[in-house]
Amino acid sequence: MKNITFFILFLALNTTNVSAQSNDTWFSFYNADSTLVGFKDINGIIKIDPKFSGPTIAKKFEHIIAVAEESNGQWKSYYLTKTGKKVGAASLHYFDNGVDCEMEGFIRFRDNKTDKVGLFDKDGKIAIPAEYNWLSQVKNGMLTGLKDGKKKSFENGEHYTWVGGKEMLIDTQNTILVNDFKTEKYLNFFSIQKTEKPSTDKTRKSFKAKENVYYTFVDYELEFKQWLTNDLLVNLTPEKLINASFETITWESKDGWATTNKAKYISDNFAILKKGLLDFTKPKSDYFISVGSLNQFMYEGDEFEKYYNTCGEANQWKYPALSLNINHIYGIILKQDNFEFLRTDDGYKLISVTIRNLD
């Protein structure tokens, strides 16, 4: 089968007017009583005096952010670019109890009159009109969108979900790449390939597009399971596990959570770690794999900075955390061992361990 690697081209950043549109990242800071937020450049020069509050969550200002400020006793919310341009008044997009955050130079907005979602580019121009019930954040120049869905409320109307409708894969120019893009899996959008036939790779999912071509993506869960089975757990040694671990490992002790250098932790506990991991390979192993995000409240510091976006949220589409959860039943008591791996640019790395043996 002929494979053609498909690359998504990113919109080039405009660097011709450095004074108007700086590519330097600005950093948030608080006023004296920590009630208002402003932004400084890397040299500590104040670019915006502290005046934002409410939903402003951006820790870094790259191109465009969502802000809110009080003026004459009234709150005003809008999107702000580095040039000082204000767009999308009262159109902030809320997701998981927070406002949206820039991804790859784009940010979502919601038209409150139509209750539809669209996309601004880094200059505050509408890249995608507000015509979708739901849009994902941009992932390698692509988004997933839903049209013609119906809102279904639950929990006394405080929360809702979308049912029905048409799910599709689009790019940042609103071009439809795949008309039927129904998937509940975490896909690696940075692994995209355009092929003439569905991929035979068991770790990939294929979606039929126009002109009889297919877009295929690595499924993180399938990739992780294959890696465990065919790589990590084959002839497992301390050295092999150390190489497949993050620099520090967080583990749950009797006194709470602790963090230890990977070499020391694995050397001191290799026998129990090996036994726990190899339980996964047993024919009747009771396990499940979950895909989630890095816990920003637990994993802090410079070594983790690249795994978060400009709002300090985990970038789970590029760097997901996958957990191998193995159940053990002792009579009527259920205990669960947990091995969490972070997907990095150098592959999966063990980052936390919970082993609950029966005392």
Secondary structure, 3 states (H helix, E strand, C coil): CCEEECCCCCCCCCCCCCCCCCCCCEEEEECCCCCCEEEECCCCCEEEEEEECCCCCCCEECCEEEEEEEECCEEEEEEEECCCCEECCCCECEECCEECCCECCEEEEEECCCCEEEEEECCCCEEEEEEECEECCCECCEEEEEECCEEEEECCCCEEEEECCEEEEEECCCCEEECCCCCCCCEEEEEEEEECCCCCCCCEEEEECHHHCEEEEEEHHHHHHHHHHHHHCCCCCHHHHHHCEEEEEEEEECCEEEEEEHHHHHHHHHHHHHHHHHHHHCCCCCEEEEEECCCCCCCCCHHHHHHECCCCCECCCCCCEEEEEEEEEECCEEEEEEEEEEEECCEEEEEEEECCCCC
